Amino acid sequence: METIVLYEGGDVIILPGESPTKQYQVQSHCLANASVVFRAMLFGGFYEGGPRSSNSPMLIHLKDDDAKATGIVLAVIHYKQAEDSPFQDPEEAYLLAQLCDKYNCITPLGPLMSHWVASLVRNVQTMEFEHICMLTAVAEWMGNHKAFASLTQHLIMSRNVSLTDLMTLGARTMSDSTLVRLCARREEARSEVRKAIAVLASDTGVCSCRFSLSAEAIMIHVTFLEHSSTDSVANSVRSLVQALSFRDFAVCASRHNALPSVLMEEKKQVVMRQLRLEAEYFQGLSLNQ
């Protein structure tokens, strides 16, 4: 078995995982200072506690803990972890954050975790949905407000996933409170788009006549919203509005002795206000921790 010496003359040997291939020589006071759980384990009444010295280090087998994640936690606590990200994928980040939460050592690992997670968040557009949920949980656990806002905004606006899948897969990793708020904000965003489509189909804010935009052109966006991301539908509606021609308002204009171009611009303004084209609104549809 390989021995990783994180503290020369350390008085504790930790063996992580069900069938450990590595053991870590560490210092009990470093562990105790970093984690109240380790402090209780080493200096309290837990069964792991007991006599120890550098000549006769105590053996602690953490069989329920992920071996790689445990090694990273121990290395960071002893200032031996490289700055480069040790993660191959978001699942490894999730296992590490889960371990930090278990041992209540989020504070010493928080800054490094934020740095490591940032490199993963940059790939969110091509990431599997379940991995995004994992990173969202990581950001929440570690108090990474920037990553949490970015990930939840992506889930609310950009990810094409059903509400059922969001509830089912999200529940495996995210907290109940985050999941409930996420679903609510997601529906809020979709509701805004539905209202804009309704305004586009109605005569609100223009006149009491119908203009000649086909029902098919309207309904395709209603059905599109049920199986597409919110921002893709919102952008599609914006494109439809921008493509309106003054000829679409010829009948209304003749009845009201008005210029078709004026009625068209009024219609565009009403729909765009409902979509809140200003980026602040949809960008604001993230969650605060």
N, C-alpha and C positions, 0 to 999 in steps of 0.2 A: 504493500500500500504506500502511495506517495504521501510524504509529509510536507506540508506547506508551513514554513515557519514565518508567522506574521509578527511574532514578538520573541526575540532571542531570550531563552531562559523562561519562557512563559509557563505559568503554573496550571494551565488547562489545555486539554486536547479535546477538540470537538470533531465528531464524526457525523456528518450530515447524510441523510438519505437512508432508505431501507437497506441497501447493500452498498455501503460507502466504498469508493475507490481512492478517496483522499481524506487525510486528517489534517486538522489545522491546529498548530500550536499558538495559543493566544494568552493574553494576560487578563486575569479576572477583573482587575480594577478598571481596565479600559472598557470591558464589557459592561460593568456595573455603572460607569459614568455615562455610557451611551444609552442604556436601556434600564428602566425600572424593573422590567421582567427578568432580564439577566441578573440584576442586582438581587432580586428575590430568589432566583434560582441558585445563585452562588453564595449568597450571604444570609439567606432567609431559611425558612423551614422546609423548602422543597427537598425531595429525595435526592436531587442531583448535588445538593450541598454537602460539604464534608471537608476533611483535612486535605490540603494540597500544598505543593511546593514546586520549585523549578526542577528539583531532583526527582520528585515523584508527582508529576502532574495528574490532576483529576481527569478521568475520561468521561465525557458526556456524549451519549449517542442520541442525536436528534433525528430519529428514524422517520418522523412524520413530515420533515421539512425538505423542500427541494434542494438538492445538493449544490447546484450552480448558484442559486439565489443566496443560499446560506454563505457560500464562499465569498460572494460579492459583499454581503453585509459585513462579514468579519474583516474583509480587507479594507473597507471604507472606515470602519471603526478604528482600525490600527494604522490608518493613513498609508495604506499600501496599494490602493486601487488606482489603476491608470485612468487618465481623464477621458480617453476614448470610450465610446459606448460599448459595453459588453454584450449588448442584445443582438440576437439574430432576427428576432421578430417581436411583435407586440405581446405575444403570450409570455415570453420571458420577462418582459417588463412588468406584466401583470403579476406573475409569481413573485417577483422581487417586492413589489409594492404590497402584496398580500402578506409577505413575511415581515416587512417593516411595520405593518399595522399590527400583526400578531405580537411582535416583540416591543411595540411602542418605541421604535427608534426612527421615527419619521424625520425628526429634526436633524440628526447628523447626516442623513442621506438625501434630504430634500433638495438642496442646491444642485448636487450632482445628477439626481434623477430628473430635475427640470431640464438640465443641459442634455441629457441622453434622450429624453422623450421628445425634445424639440426636433431631433433628426428624424424621428418616426412620424411625427405629425405632418412634416412637410410632404409626405407621400400619401396623405389621407384620401386624395381623389381616386387613387387606384387600389386602395386598401380594402380587404374583405370587411364586410359589415360587422362581423363578430369581433374582429380585431379593433375596429373603431370603438365598439362598446367597451372592450378591455382597456384601451387607452383612456377612455373617458373615466372609467373607474380609477385608473392609476392617477390621473390628474386630480380627481376629487380626493383620494386618499392622501396624496402628497401635498395638497394645498397649492397646486400649480394653476393659478387662476387664468393665466393667459391660454394655456393649452386647453383647459376645461371649456372656456368660452369658444375657442376656435372649433373644437370637436363637437360641442353641442350645437353650434350654429350649422355645421355641416350636416349633422343628423336631422336638424329641423328643416333646412332649406334644400340641400343638394343631394341627399341620398334617396335613391329610388327604392323604397322598401315599404311593405304594407304595415299597417298599424299592428296587425297580429304578429308579424315577425319582429317588429320593434319590441313589443311586449314580451314575446317568448324568449328571443335571444338576448335582449337587453337585461332581462331578469336574472340571467345566469351570472352576470358580473356587476351590473350597476346597482346602486342602492335604490330602495323603493321610492324614496322621496325624489331622487333625480329622475327616475323613470317616469313617475307620474307627471312631474313638471315638464319633462321633455315631450311627452305625448300631448300635453295641453298646449304648449307653445307651437308644436307642429300643426295641430289643428287650427290654432289661431292664424298661422301663416296661410294655410290653405283656405280658411274662411275669407281672408282678405282677397285672395285671388277669385274665389267664387263670387264675391260681391262685385268685383270688377267685371267679371263675365256677365253678371246679371245687369249691370249698368250698361254694358255694351249692347245687350239684347233689348234693353228697354229704351224709353224716350226721356228718361229722367234728365232734367237739366237742359234739354234742347227744345223740344216742342211736343205737341200731343200726337204727332203723326209718326208713322213708321218710315224708317229709311230702308233702302233696298240692300241690306246686308243679309245674305242667305242664312236660313236657320241651320244649315249644315255647317257653315263656317263658325257659328256660335257653339253648337253642340259638340263639335269635335274637340273643343277645348274643355268642355265639361267632362267628357269621358277620358280625355288625356290626363286630367288631374288625378283620376282614380288609380292610375298605374305609372305615374311619372313623378319626378321630383318637383317640389313647389317652385323653385326658381326657374326650371326649364319651361314650365307652363306660364309663369309670369312673363318671362321673356317672349314667349310665343304670342301671348295676348298683346304685349307691347308692339310686337312686329305687325300684328293684324291691325292694330289701331293706327300705327304710322302709315300703313298701306291704304287706309281709307281714301277714297277719291271724292271730290266734290260732287261727282255724278251720283254717288250713293244718296245724296241729299236733294236731288233735283225735285222730287215730288213735294217734299216738305217745303222747299224754298218757294215753289210756285203757289202753294196754298197760303203761305204767310208773307208773300211779297218780300222775301229775304234772299240774300246772296247764299248760294249753296256752300261757298267756301267759308262763310262766317259760321253757318250751322255745323259744318264739319269740324272746325277748330273748337267750337264749344263742346262738341261731343268728345273730342280727343282730350280736352282738359278735364272733363268730368271723369272719364275712365282712368286717366293717368293719376288723378288725385286719389282715386280709390286704390290704385295699385301702389300709391306712395312711391313714386319712382325714385325719390331721394334715397340714396343708399343707406342712410342712417336707420331707417325703419327696419328693413329686412336684416341688416347687419346687427341690429340690436336684438334680434330674436335668438339670442343665445341665453344660457342660464348663468346666473351668478351663484357663487358658492355660498 
